[in-house]
Amino acid sequence: MTPREPTAPPALTVADIDLSDLRFWARPPAERARAFALLRAQPHPLRFRMPKVPFLRRDPGAWALVRYADVVEASRRPEVFSSEPSATSPTDMPGWMSGYFTSMIDMDDPRHAKIRRIVSRAFTPRMLAEAEDDIARRAARIVDELIAAGPGDFVARVAMRLPVEVICDMLGIPARHHARVVRLTNIVIGYTDPEYVGATVKYAGAEARVAPLRVLRVLGTVALAGWRLHRLAAALGRRRRAAPTGDLTSALVNANIDGERLSPREFATFFLLLVVAGNETTRTAIAHGLKLFTDHPGQRRLLLADFEGRIAGAVEEIVRHSTPVIFMRRNLTRDFELNGHHYRRGDKVTLFYASANRDETVFADPDAFDITRSPNPHVGFGGPGPHFCLGAHLARREITVMLRELFTRLPDITAGEPDRLLSSFVNGYKRLPCAFEVPAGAG
């Protein structure tokens, strides 16, 4: 009997793509990239609906902006594509939760601009240049400790440590709280991953039924993490009001905005935003960087042949290829036509940066990892406009310094297979095994 040829998998269709289903986000990255390529080829945007979730209002869904041009245009028009009431949650949070998490990122100008000006003082190129020696010392110590401990989890031992130390130091958070900050921010970011919240709200299509007890458990766990970060912020804020120092917390709690100071709740939400954004996205990029250079040894050789000449392009390509923040949400303030499609006032749209960064009309061979790619106008730090990532300069410096320290002292360090975060929001690694041999005379 002649053996049968293996059956080819069925061709992917738009009907197979459900962006509200966590099973989609659990697919391998290459499969998700193919799905977004298919969506970019469609004449009209996809509207995905969230299932009915107990205790929350029925969500009408959102339009998926997947083309580079659409993401950039929406970013440039904040008067139409508003960040209020939320820019990070695909669904509207209940009021008792939004009080913990609504911050500068969920505001429009002019209030957004006024608060951003206060925070931005700590993120100017001059301030970051002055901090570079400190970042380099931290990176050297982290690699010292990695070498002493031997191969293990790269996320816990390296990628997570540098950004969390830097942002906590900027905010004046004592070192004894660093592990607590990591644990709580993991919950805030990983709210769809059962490892962090103990249960998962399993969205499986718009008509799915979601267990009420599971929803309560997840919402309660995330809210409790937010509350604990608020308490940490409140305690630190009280001390800085009484005795200001030169840290970012002092600048925020003592700032005068139109004759008013930030309320304790407002400060706490900004504090939460900074500790989450200041460590999560950079640690994701550093971890992806090691994995990418492991999977593409030719690119590693290219980088090491002229590290200082090529590291800037390498950092941009790591951010483009990995896109740590997968999407942001915007909310239509009026009827508007974009790329031939008519949106209505009140519609929600999701700006899928991960798709825009693979748009074949902008990036040649978009799935390739190419550190010499030029130009590289990626939106890995967000699109142009008032909400472009405030910490982009800091992230670039941290990634640069960490890769320089690693590849100078451990040029053969490699990554194994990652344990991926189950999330539609952050393209994160929870764990990433690494292996290396310490060169003679190094350490």
C-alpha positions in Angstrom: 0.0 0.0 0.0 1.4 3.3 -1.0 1.8 5.7 1.9 -0.2 8.8 1.8 1.5 12.2 1.4 1.1 14.3 4.5 -1.9 16.6 4.3 -1.0 20.3 4.0 -2.5 22.6 6.7 -5.6 24.5 5.4 -4.9 27.9 4.0 -5.5 30.7 6.6 -8.5 32.9 5.9 -9.8 36.1 7.5 -12.6 34.0 9.1 -9.9 32.1 11.0 -8.5 35.3 12.7 -10.2 36.3 16.0 -8.2 38.9 17.7 -10.4 38.7 20.8 -9.5 35.0 21.3 -6.5 34.3 23.5 -5.9 31.2 21.5 -4.8 33.5 18.7 -2.2 35.2 20.9 -0.9 31.8 22.0 0.0 30.9 18.4 3.7 31.0 17.3 4.8 34.4 16.3 5.3 33.4 12.7 1.6 32.3 12.5 0.5 35.6 14.0 2.7 37.5 11.5 1.0 35.6 8.6 -2.4 36.5 10.0 -1.6 40.2 10.1 -0.2 40.1 6.6 -3.5 38.7 5.5 -5.4 41.4 7.3 -3.2 44.1 5.7 -4.1 42.8 2.3 -7.9 43.2 2.9 -9.6 46.2 1.4 -11.4 47.0 4.7 -10.3 46.8 8.3 -11.4 43.9 10.5 -13.7 44.6 13.3 -13.4 42.3 16.3 -15.9 42.0 19.1 -15.1 41.0 22.6 -17.3 38.3 24.3 -19.8 39.2 27.0 -17.8 39.4 30.2 -19.7 39.2 33.5 -19.7 42.5 35.5 -18.7 44.5 32.5 -20.8 46.3 30.0 -21.1 44.6 26.6 -18.2 45.8 24.5 -19.1 46.8 20.9 -15.6 45.8 19.7 -12.9 47.7 17.9 -11.5 48.2 14.4 -8.0 46.8 13.9 -5.6 49.2 12.2 -2.9 47.0 10.8 -1.3 49.0 8.0 1.6 51.3 8.7 0.0 54.3 7.0 -3.2 54.0 9.1 -1.3 53.6 12.4 0.8 56.6 11.6 -2.1 58.8 10.4 -4.2 58.0 13.5 -1.2 58.8 15.8 -0.8 62.2 14.1 -4.5 63.1 14.7 -5.1 63.0 18.5 -7.9 65.4 18.1 -9.8 62.7 16.2 -8.2 59.5 17.6 -8.4 60.3 21.3 -6.6 58.5 24.1 -9.5 59.0 26.5 -11.0 57.2 28.3 -8.3 54.5 27.8 -5.3 53.9 25.5 -4.2 50.5 26.9 -7.2 48.4 27.6 -9.2 46.9 24.6 -12.3 47.1 26.7 -13.5 49.8 29.1 -12.5 49.0 32.7 -15.1 49.3 35.4 -14.8 52.6 37.3 -13.4 50.9 40.5 -10.5 49.6 38.5 -9.8 52.6 36.2 -9.0 54.7 39.3 -5.8 52.6 39.7 -4.7 52.5 36.1 -5.8 55.7 34.3 -2.8 58.0 33.9 -1.0 60.3 31.5 -1.1 57.8 28.7 -4.9 57.9 28.8 -5.2 61.7 28.6 -5.3 64.1 25.7 -3.8 67.6 25.5 -3.7 70.1 27.1 -3.6 68.2 30.5 -1.5 65.4 29.0 1.1 67.9 27.7 1.4 69.7 31.0 2.0 66.6 33.0 4.3 65.2 30.3 6.5 68.3 30.5 7.1 67.6 34.2 8.0 64.0 33.7 10.1 64.7 30.5 12.7 66.6 32.5 14.1 63.3 33.7 14.2 61.9 30.1 16.1 64.5 28.1 19.1 63.4 26.1 21.3 65.5 28.3 20.0 63.9 31.5 20.3 60.5 30.0 23.9 61.1 28.8 24.8 62.0 32.4 23.2 58.8 33.6 25.1 56.6 31.1 28.0 55.9 33.3 25.7 54.7 36.0 23.8 52.5 33.6 27.2 51.0 32.4 28.2 50.3 36.0 24.9 48.5 36.7 25.2 46.5 33.5 28.8 45.5 34.4 27.7 44.3 37.8 24.8 42.4 36.4 27.1 40.5 34.0 29.6 39.9 36.8 26.8 38.2 38.7 25.6 36.3 35.7 29.1 34.9 35.1 29.4 34.0 38.8 26.0 32.2 38.8 26.5 30.4 35.5 23.9 29.8 32.7 20.3 30.2 33.6 17.2 32.3 33.1 18.3 35.4 31.1 15.1 37.3 31.9 15.5 37.1 35.7 19.3 37.5 35.8 19.8 40.2 33.1 17.0 41.5 31.0 14.7 42.4 33.9 17.3 43.7 36.3 18.8 46.6 34.4 15.6 48.5 33.5 13.9 47.9 36.8 17.0 49.2 38.7 17.2 52.3 36.5 13.6 53.3 36.7 13.3 52.6 40.4 16.4 54.7 41.0 15.0 57.5 39.0 11.8 57.4 41.1 13.7 57.0 44.3 12.3 53.5 45.1 14.6 51.8 47.6 16.3 48.6 46.5 14.4 46.5 49.1 11.2 47.2 47.0 12.6 46.2 43.6 11.5 42.6 43.7 8.0 43.7 44.9 7.8 46.1 42.0 8.7 43.4 39.5 6.1 41.0 41.0 3.3 43.6 40.9 4.1 44.9 37.5 4.1 41.3 36.1 0.5 41.0 37.3 -0.5 44.3 35.8 1.0 43.5 32.4 0.3 39.7 32.5 -3.4 39.9 33.5 -4.2 37.4 30.8 -1.5 34.9 31.8 -2.6 32.3 34.4 0.9 32.2 35.9 0.4 35.8 37.2 -3.3 36.0 38.0 -4.1 32.4 38.9 -6.8 32.1 36.2 -7.4 33.3 32.7 -10.4 35.0 31.2 -10.6 32.8 28.2 -12.1 34.8 25.3 -13.0 32.3 22.6 -15.0 34.4 20.1 -17.6 37.1 20.4 -20.4 34.8 21.6 -18.3 33.0 24.2 -19.5 32.6 27.8 -17.0 33.6 30.4 -17.2 32.2 33.9 -18.1 35.0 36.4 -15.9 33.6 39.2 -12.9 33.5 36.9 -13.6 37.1 35.9 -13.8 38.2 39.6 -10.6 36.4 40.4 -8.6 38.0 37.6 -10.1 41.5 38.1 -9.5 41.2 41.9 -5.9 40.1 41.5 -5.1 42.9 39.0 -6.8 45.5 41.2 -5.0 44.3 44.3 -1.6 44.7 42.5 -2.6 48.2 41.4 -3.7 49.1 45.0 -0.3 47.8 46.4 1.6 49.9 43.9 -0.5 52.9 44.8 0.3 52.4 48.5 4.0 52.3 47.7 3.6 55.5 45.7 1.7 57.2 48.5 4.3 56.4 51.1 7.1 57.6 48.9 5.2 60.7 47.8 4.5 61.7 51.4 8.2 61.6 52.2 9.2 63.6 49.1 6.6 66.3 49.9 8.1 66.7 53.3 11.7 66.5 52.2 12.2 66.8 48.4 15.2 65.3 46.7 16.3 65.3 43.1 14.4 62.3 42.0 11.4 62.1 39.7 9.0 61.4 42.5 9.9 64.8 44.1 9.4 66.5 40.8 5.9 65.0 40.4 4.5 65.5 43.9 5.8 69.1 44.2 4.9 70.2 40.7 2.5 73.1 40.1 0.1 72.5 37.2 -2.1 75.5 36.6 -2.0 76.4 40.3 -2.7 72.9 41.4 -0.6 70.0 42.6 -1.2 66.4 41.5 -3.6 64.7 43.9 -2.3 61.6 45.6 -4.3 59.4 43.3 -3.1 61.2 40.2 0.5 60.9 41.3 0.0 57.2 42.1 -1.3 56.4 38.6 1.7 58.2 37.0 4.0 56.3 39.3 2.4 53.0 38.3 2.7 53.9 34.6 6.4 54.8 35.0 7.4 51.6 36.9 5.5 49.4 34.4 6.5 51.1 31.2 10.0 51.8 32.5 10.9 48.2 33.0 8.6 45.9 31.0 9.2 47.1 27.4 13.0 47.4 27.8 13.4 44.1 29.4 11.3 42.6 26.6 13.6 44.2 24.0 16.8 43.0 25.7 15.5 39.5 25.9 14.4 39.5 22.3 17.8 40.9 21.3 19.6 37.9 22.7 17.2 35.5 21.1 17.4 37.2 17.7 21.2 37.2 17.7 21.1 33.5 18.6 18.7 32.7 15.8 20.6 34.9 13.3 24.3 34.2 13.9 25.3 36.0 10.7 23.8 39.2 12.2 25.7 38.6 15.4 29.0 38.4 13.5 28.1 41.5 11.6 27.5 43.4 14.8 30.6 42.1 16.6 32.7 43.1 13.5 31.9 46.8 14.2 29.9 47.0 17.4 30.0 50.8 17.8 29.3 51.4 14.1 26.3 49.0 14.0 24.7 48.9 17.4 22.4 51.9 16.8 20.9 50.2 13.8 20.8 46.9 15.7 18.7 48.4 18.5 16.2 49.9 16.1 15.9 46.5 14.3 15.4 44.7 17.6 12.6 47.0 18.6 11.0 46.8 15.1 11.2 43.0 14.8 10.1 42.3 18.4 7.7 45.3 18.9 7.4 44.9 22.7 4.1 46.8 22.9 1.8 45.1 20.4 -1.0 47.7 20.3 -2.5 50.9 21.7 -6.1 51.9 21.6 -7.7 55.1 20.4 -11.3 56.4 20.6 -13.0 58.4 17.8 -14.2 61.8 18.8 -16.1 62.4 15.5 -16.9 60.7 12.2 -13.8 60.3 10.1 -12.7 58.7 6.9 -9.3 56.9 6.9 -7.9 55.0 3.9 -11.4 54.7 2.3 -13.1 53.5 5.5 -15.7 55.6 7.3 -15.4 55.5 11.1 -18.1 56.7 13.4 -17.9 58.9 16.5 -17.5 56.6 19.5 -15.8 53.8 17.6 -12.7 52.3 19.1 -9.6 51.4 17.1 -6.5 49.4 18.0 -3.2 50.5 16.5 -1.4 47.3 15.9 2.2 48.4 16.0 3.3 44.7 15.6 1.5 44.6 12.2 2.6 48.1 11.1 6.2 47.1 11.7 5.9 44.2 9.3 4.1 46.2 6.5 5.6 45.1 3.3 4.9 48.5 1.6 7.3 50.1 4.0 9.8 47.5 5.0 11.5 45.3 2.4 11.5 41.6 3.5 9.8 42.6 6.7 10.1 39.3 8.5 13.9 39.3 8.2 16.1 40.5 11.0 18.5 42.9 9.4 20.6 45.2 11.6 21.7 47.2 8.5 18.1 48.1 7.6 18.0 51.7 6.5 15.8 53.6 6.7 13.9 51.9 9.6 10.9 54.1 10.4 9.4 51.6 12.8 6.6 52.4 15.3 8.0 50.2 18.1 8.0 53.3 20.4 4.6 54.3 19.2 3.6 56.4 16.2 4.4 60.1 15.7 2.4 62.5 17.9 2.0 63.6 21.5 2.1 60.0 22.8 5.4 58.9 21.3 7.2 57.0 24.0 8.8 59.3 26.5 11.3 56.7 27.5 12.5 55.9 24.0 16.0 57.5 24.5 16.4 55.7 27.9 15.4 52.3 26.4 17.8 52.7 23.5 20.7 53.5 25.9 19.9 50.6 28.2 19.7 48.1 25.3 22.9 49.4 23.9 24.8 49.3 27.1 23.5 45.9 28.1 24.4 44.3 24.7 27.8 45.9 24.7 28.6 44.4 28.1 27.2 41.0 27.2 28.9 40.6 23.8 32.2 42.1 24.9 32.5 39.7 27.8 30.4 36.7 26.7 30.6 36.8 22.9 29.2 33.3 22.6 26.2 33.7 24.8 23.1 32.1 23.3 19.4 31.8 24.1 17.2 28.7 24.2 13.5 28.6 23.6 11.5 31.2 25.5 8.5 30.8 27.8 6.3 33.4 26.2 3.9 35.7 28.1 0.2 35.0 27.1 -0.8 38.5 26.2 -2.3 40.5 23.3 -0.6 43.6 24.7 3.1 42.8 25.4 5.2 40.5 23.3 7.1 39.4 26.4 9.2 36.5 27.5 8.6 35.2 31.1 11.8 33.1 31.0 14.6 32.6 28.5 17.3 30.1 29.2 20.8 31.2 28.2 24.1 29.3 27.9 27.7 30.6 27.6 31.4 29.8 28.1 33.4 32.3 30.0 36.5 33.2 27.8 39.9 32.7 29.5 40.8 35.8 31.4 37.3 37.2 31.3 34.9 37.7 34.3 
